[in-house]
Amino acid sequence: MTHMTHRISRRRFAAGFAAVSWVVGTSGGARAAEEPIRLRCSLDTAPSHLRNVSVSDYLKKLETASNGRISPQLFHSGQLFPDLQVGKALLEGQIEMAVPGHWTMTGLIPDADFFQLPVLYGRSLEVVHKAMEGGAGQLVAAQIERRLRARVIGPWLDLGFQNWYSTNKPLTAFDDLKGLKIRNPGGAGNAWRTRFMGAIPNTTAWPQVPLALSQGTFDALISTNESLASAKLWEAGIKYAIEDHQFVGEYIPMVSLAFWNKLPTDLQGLMTNLWKENIETYRTNMAAAQTQARKTLEDHGVKYFDPSPQQIAELRKRMMAEQDQLAKDIKMSPDLVKMVMADVGDAS
């Protein structure tokens, strides 16, 4: 190498080193301020499910409204975690956001199961919302913050009414449920109701349901029209249903406090306001999807039995005789039961 070539090489090396040093040196300073804040959200339902559609829409709006300061990534179909594990994942910082069903959280927060109380069996959405948006819902949100180190960012998203669905056993009356092994989405309240109907409870994570159903692991399940239709569970053998609106499934939108606390105030406000502005649309879409999903299921041969309002009221009355014992058994706080009873009042 000539002396001149050697000097040019050294200059290039020095210039290159300076450039690298600038990137490394500023990555913790000026450029760090421009780095988007990562938000990983875990859902265990399929992309076609209306929860996924709603949350996806929200995250896109959030990224746009924040001018890219928040960079969301949505993981579908339990790619990261089933809903039964997202509470722990939030606690451990493995995800920043989740929108789990309340029934998946009852192991850590028994009061989240208040939708299972017999007083709410077969009630309208309006009545259930009174409890959810009253003292009971506020109490559960406070417990989520304390026990899961997560913040509820706004009103809860209706999944819709949960019903009974079976494979080979025709369902034309409540008594037809007796002796069946019935999968439920989790929570002591679901297991209690299953036993109350004379059936045997089974808990299987949603992503495993189609295979387990087709293999006969259980005979029936508690779920919603939309969940069944989005998963095409007629292909796994579902043929019959009792639509009794036994409880309303609710999804709770939450982010980890570790994520929340590092957001500047304007982004915290943006997250809560965007959710609040869109929740009624998401709820309306979900209700319409449940109606359409029933038609889809019927088009694929699923036969429905619809109990009369009188049958629902009579069954609720029978269940109410066990409400206090149920609340005690599932470790629900007496104060919460009183709140729900006060919020529901004399609703019919």
C-alpha positions in Angstrom: 0.0 0.0 0.0 1.4 3.5 -0.9 1.7 6.3 1.6 -1.1 8.3 -0.1 -3.5 5.2 -0.2 -2.8 4.6 3.4 -3.7 8.2 4.4 -7.0 8.0 2.3 -7.9 4.7 4.0 -7.2 6.2 7.4 -9.5 9.2 6.6 -12.3 6.9 5.4 -11.9 4.8 8.6 -12.0 7.9 10.8 -15.0 9.3 9.0 -16.8 5.9 9.2 -16.0 5.6 12.9 -17.2 9.1 13.6 -20.5 8.3 11.9 -20.9 5.1 13.9 -20.0 7.0 17.1 -22.7 9.6 16.3 -25.4 6.9 15.9 -24.4 5.1 19.1 -23.8 8.3 21.1 -27.2 9.8 20.1 -29.3 6.7 20.3 -29.7 7.3 24.0 -30.3 11.0 23.6 -31.9 13.0 20.8 -32.9 10.0 18.7 -34.3 8.1 21.7 -36.9 10.9 22.1 -38.0 10.1 18.5 -38.2 6.3 19.1 -41.8 5.2 19.0 -43.1 3.6 22.1 -43.8 -0.1 21.5 -47.2 -1.5 22.3 -47.7 -5.3 22.0 -51.3 -6.4 22.3 -52.2 -10.1 22.7 -55.6 -11.6 21.8 -56.4 -15.3 21.5 -59.3 -15.1 19.1 -59.0 -15.2 15.3 -58.5 -12.0 13.2 -62.1 -12.3 11.9 -63.5 -12.1 15.4 -65.1 -8.8 16.2 -63.0 -8.3 19.3 -59.9 -8.5 17.0 -61.5 -6.2 14.4 -62.4 -3.6 17.1 -59.0 -3.6 18.8 -57.2 -3.6 15.4 -59.2 -0.5 14.4 -58.4 1.2 17.8 -54.7 0.5 17.5 -54.6 1.9 13.9 -56.4 5.0 15.1 -54.0 5.3 18.0 -50.9 5.1 15.8 -52.3 7.7 13.4 -53.5 10.1 16.1 -50.2 9.8 18.0 -48.3 10.6 14.7 -46.5 7.3 15.1 -45.3 8.1 18.7 -47.0 4.9 19.7 -46.1 1.8 17.6 -48.8 -0.9 18.2 -48.5 -4.5 17.1 -51.5 -6.8 17.5 -50.9 -10.6 17.9 -54.0 -12.7 17.0 -55.1 -16.3 17.8 -53.0 -16.8 20.9 -49.7 -16.3 19.1 -48.2 -14.9 22.2 -50.6 -16.0 25.1 -54.0 -17.4 25.6 -56.3 -15.0 27.5 -55.9 -17.1 30.6 -52.2 -16.0 30.8 -52.3 -12.4 29.7 -52.6 -11.1 33.3 -49.3 -12.7 34.2 -47.8 -11.5 30.9 -48.8 -7.9 31.6 -47.3 -8.2 35.1 -44.0 -9.5 33.7 -43.7 -7.0 30.9 -44.1 -9.5 28.1 -46.9 -7.5 26.6 -48.2 -3.9 27.0 -51.9 -4.4 26.3 -54.6 -7.1 26.5 -58.4 -7.1 26.2 -59.2 -10.3 28.0 -62.7 -11.7 28.9 -63.6 -11.0 32.5 -64.0 -14.8 33.0 -60.3 -15.5 32.4 -59.3 -13.3 35.3 -61.2 -14.8 38.1 -58.3 -16.8 39.4 -56.6 -13.5 40.4 -59.7 -11.3 40.8 -62.7 -13.3 41.9 -64.9 -10.2 41.8 -64.5 -10.1 38.0 -67.0 -12.9 37.9 -69.9 -10.8 39.0 -71.6 -11.2 35.6 -72.2 -14.8 36.7 -74.4 -13.9 39.6 -77.9 -15.4 39.2 -79.5 -11.9 39.5 -77.9 -11.1 36.1 -79.0 -14.4 34.4 -80.9 -13.8 31.2 -80.9 -10.0 31.6 -80.8 -7.4 28.9 -77.6 -5.5 27.9 -79.0 -2.4 29.5 -79.4 -4.0 32.9 -76.0 -5.6 32.7 -74.4 -2.3 31.7 -75.9 -0.7 34.8 -73.9 -3.0 37.0 -70.8 -2.9 34.9 -70.7 0.9 34.8 -71.7 1.3 38.4 -69.9 0.4 41.6 -69.2 -3.2 40.7 -67.3 -2.3 37.5 -65.3 0.4 39.3 -64.4 -2.0 42.1 -63.1 -4.6 39.6 -61.1 -1.9 37.7 -59.4 -0.9 41.0 -58.6 -4.5 41.8 -57.0 -4.9 38.3 -54.8 -1.9 38.9 -53.7 -3.2 42.3 -53.3 -6.9 41.6 -52.3 -7.0 37.9 -50.4 -3.6 37.9 -52.6 -2.8 34.9 -54.9 0.2 34.0 -58.3 -0.2 32.5 -58.4 2.4 29.8 -62.2 2.7 29.4 -65.6 1.1 29.1 -65.7 -2.6 28.6 -66.4 -4.2 25.2 -69.5 -6.4 24.9 -68.7 -9.8 23.6 -72.4 -10.6 23.8 -74.7 -13.2 25.3 -73.3 -16.6 26.2 -75.4 -19.6 25.4 -75.3 -23.4 25.3 -74.2 -25.3 22.1 -73.9 -29.1 21.6 -72.7 -31.5 19.0 -74.8 -34.7 19.0 -77.3 -34.1 21.8 -80.4 -32.2 20.5 -81.3 -29.3 22.8 -85.0 -28.6 23.1 -85.2 -28.0 26.8 -82.9 -27.2 29.7 -83.1 -30.8 30.9 -81.3 -31.9 27.8 -78.1 -30.4 29.3 -78.1 -33.0 32.1 -75.1 -35.3 32.0 -73.3 -33.5 29.2 -69.6 -32.6 29.5 -69.6 -28.9 28.8 -66.6 -26.7 28.0 -66.7 -23.2 29.5 -64.3 -20.3 28.9 -63.1 -20.3 32.5 -64.2 -18.9 35.8 -65.9 -20.5 38.8 -69.3 -19.0 37.9 -69.4 -20.8 34.6 -68.5 -24.1 36.3 -71.2 -23.5 39.0 -73.9 -22.9 36.4 -72.9 -25.9 34.4 -73.3 -28.1 37.5 -76.5 -26.3 38.4 -77.9 -27.6 35.1 -76.8 -31.1 36.0 -73.8 -31.1 33.6 -70.0 -31.6 34.0 -67.8 -28.5 33.6 -64.6 -28.6 31.4 -62.3 -25.7 30.8 -60.3 -25.6 27.5 -58.5 -22.6 26.1 -60.2 -21.2 23.1 -57.5 -21.9 20.5 -57.8 -25.6 21.3 -61.6 -25.8 21.2 -62.1 -26.8 17.5 -59.8 -29.8 17.7 -61.1 -30.9 21.2 -64.7 -30.5 20.0 -64.1 -32.7 16.9 -62.3 -35.3 19.0 -65.2 -35.5 21.5 -63.2 -34.1 24.5 -66.5 -32.5 25.5 -70.1 -32.7 24.3 -71.1 -29.1 24.4 -69.8 -25.6 25.2 -70.7 -22.2 26.6 -69.9 -19.5 24.1 -71.5 -16.9 21.8 -72.9 -17.0 18.3 -70.1 -14.8 17.0 -67.3 -16.8 18.6 -68.8 -20.0 17.1 -69.3 -18.5 13.6 -65.9 -16.9 13.4 -64.3 -20.2 14.2 -66.7 -22.1 11.9 -67.5 -24.6 14.7 -70.2 -26.3 12.6 -67.2 -27.9 11.0 -66.2 -29.3 14.4 -69.7 -30.8 14.9 -71.9 -28.1 16.5 -75.5 -28.9 15.6 -77.8 -27.5 18.4 -78.1 -24.5 20.7 -80.1 -23.1 23.6 -80.1 -19.3 23.4 -80.8 -18.4 27.0 -78.5 -15.3 27.3 -77.1 -16.8 30.5 -74.6 -14.0 30.9 -73.0 -11.2 28.9 -69.3 -11.7 28.2 -67.3 -8.5 28.6 -63.8 -7.8 27.4 -61.7 -5.5 29.6 -59.3 -3.2 27.8 -56.1 -2.7 29.9 -52.5 -1.7 29.6 -49.7 -2.5 32.0 -48.8 0.3 34.5 -45.2 0.1 33.4 -46.3 1.1 29.9 -48.9 3.6 31.1 -46.6 5.4 33.4 -43.9 6.0 30.8 -46.5 7.7 28.5 -46.6 11.5 28.5 -49.9 12.9 29.7 -51.1 13.8 26.2 -50.7 10.2 25.0 -52.4 8.9 28.1 -55.3 11.2 27.3 -55.3 10.2 23.7 -55.5 6.5 24.6 -58.5 6.9 26.9 -60.3 9.4 24.7 -59.9 7.3 21.5 -61.3 4.3 23.3 -64.2 6.2 24.8 -65.0 7.8 21.4 -65.2 4.5 19.6 -66.6 2.0 22.2 -70.3 2.6 21.3 -69.5 1.8 17.6 -67.6 -1.3 18.6 -70.5 -2.4 20.9 -73.0 -1.8 18.1 -70.9 -3.7 15.6 -70.6 -6.6 18.1 -74.3 -6.8 18.7 -75.0 -6.8 14.9 -72.3 -9.5 14.5 -74.0 -11.7 17.1 -77.3 -11.4 15.2 -75.7 -12.1 11.9 -73.7 -15.0 13.4 -76.8 -16.8 14.5 -78.1 -16.6 11.0 -74.8 -18.0 9.7 -75.0 -20.8 12.2 -78.6 -21.6 11.2 -77.6 -21.5 7.6 -75.0 -24.2 8.4 -77.7 -26.4 10.1 -77.5 -25.4 13.8 -81.0 -25.7 15.4 -81.9 -23.3 18.1 -84.2 -23.5 21.1 -85.3 -20.1 22.5 -86.6 -20.3 26.1 -89.6 -18.0 26.9 -89.1 -15.0 29.2 -91.2 -16.9 31.8 -88.9 -19.9 31.6 -85.8 -17.6 32.0 -87.4 -15.9 35.0 -88.3 -19.2 36.6 -84.8 -20.5 36.2 -83.3 -17.3 37.5 -85.5 -17.5 40.6 -84.3 -21.1 41.3 -80.7 -19.9 40.8 -81.1 -16.9 43.1 -81.7 -19.3 46.0 -78.0 -20.3 45.7 -76.6 -16.8 45.0 -75.2 -16.1 48.4 -73.6 -19.5 48.7 -72.2 -19.1 45.1 -70.7 -15.7 45.9 -69.1 -17.2 49.1 -67.7 -20.3 47.3 -66.1 -18.2 44.5 -64.7 -15.7 47.0 -66.7 -12.8 45.7 -66.8 -9.9 48.1 -70.1 -9.3 49.9 -69.9 -5.6 49.1 -69.7 -6.3 45.4 -72.8 -8.5 45.5 -74.7 -5.7 47.3 -73.5 -3.2 44.6 -74.8 -5.5 41.8 -78.1 -6.0 43.5 -78.5 -2.2 44.1 -77.5 -1.4 40.4 -80.0 -4.0 39.0 -82.7 -2.9 41.4 -86.2 -4.0 40.3 -85.2 -4.6 36.6 -87.3 -7.2 34.9 
